[in-house]
Amino acid sequence: MAWLWLLVLLALAGPVGGNWDTCRGTCGLRPMASDQSSVPPVYGPLESSSDTAPGSGVHPGAWPGIASIQVTWKNGTWHMCAGALIHPKWVLTVARCFIGAGNVIKWDVVVGATNLSELGPGAMVHPIKRILIHQHYKAGSERNNIALLELDQPVECSDYIQLGCVPKASLRVSDLKTCYIAGWGPTAESALRPRLVLQEAKVRLIDVQLCNSSRWYGGAVHPHDLCAGYPRGGIDTCQGDSGGPLVCKDKRADYFWFVGMTSWGKGCAGAKRPGIFTSTQQFHDWILLQTGLSPAEPAAPTPKPNSTSGSIPAKELGRLAAVSLAKQTVLEFLGKLEDILVFLRDKTS
């Protein structure tokens, strides 16, 4: 029976549910969050009628999947956009951040940080090896506004650094009710610089058809987008938050789905002008194809992505799926294996 246990071990080592490697078999966790289920409903990028948006910072490690994407110019290093880790070597963000990006050697990704002026012991800075922009991205309309950043070396996961769970098609994202946004963008539309301390806010998913109605966005929202915020406004992402995660708590367990990335909007926090987010679920297969993290079976040939390559210098663990999937997959495998063994025994007896 030794070979039986070998097969079990091989099943455990393989991709769970067709997904890619993550931190110790988990994703979507918040080890440093003080209370994941009762975060105050209003505390992030807010905007009032006076064009101010007083946000409040979060404690270190509150959102361990978020990344600050930074560029170095002659006058210093600046936060440009946000993103989220989905694998120890890959960050998911939006394409609009890299229009005229220039040499990849100027760009870095900071993970595990909350305060960008004092990174703290849990933070790590990693150079970007490649930028993969969606081959059908349309600037202006922001259609297919998604990009992947390959890090030169794998990130080490910790309490401060975790991976986002990209949902597959089977998850009903619209059923998720507890959602949050986060980013370093300014808390006023007129502000020139991003905030140094990460901001957060609780939001609601809004039906895309409502967002596309004539008094809202008038058809500008794409089918691969999500809409989140409040009809009355007051809470929203702003400039500098682009690429930042929209996450929603699972209905049954204490982990979060990385469902969207801040893409665009009209102004910040206005009534009937909620934030528009690129749906990660809609690009699940595209992510797998570009990264090669899982064998894919596209229905038709996929055009090669536009990419910028370069190298500069960042360690590995992992498996991406909801926490309960591994056990379920192994049990299903053992059940099928038992049926095969019974069949073989009957054939030889």
GIBELKA-V396598 format. One line per field, one symbol per residue. phi: phi as a letter, one per 40 degrees, with the letter a starting at -180 (. if undefined). A space follows every 10 residues. Layout:
phi: ???
This chain:
phi: .ccccccccc ccccccggbb cacfgbagcb ccccacbbcd cbabdbabcc gbaccbcbcd gcbcccbccb bbbcchbbcb abaacbadbb bbabcccbcg cgccccbbbb bgbbbccbcg cccbbbccca bbcdcbcbcg cgcfcaabbc ccbccccacc bbbccccccc ccdcccbbba baibcccacc ccbcccbdba acbbcbdccc cccccbbfgc ccccbbbaia dcggbacadg cdgccbbbcc cbbcabccca bdbaabgbgc cfbccbbccc dcbdcccccc cgcacbbcca dbdcccabbi aac..bahic acdccccccc cccccccccc ccccccccc
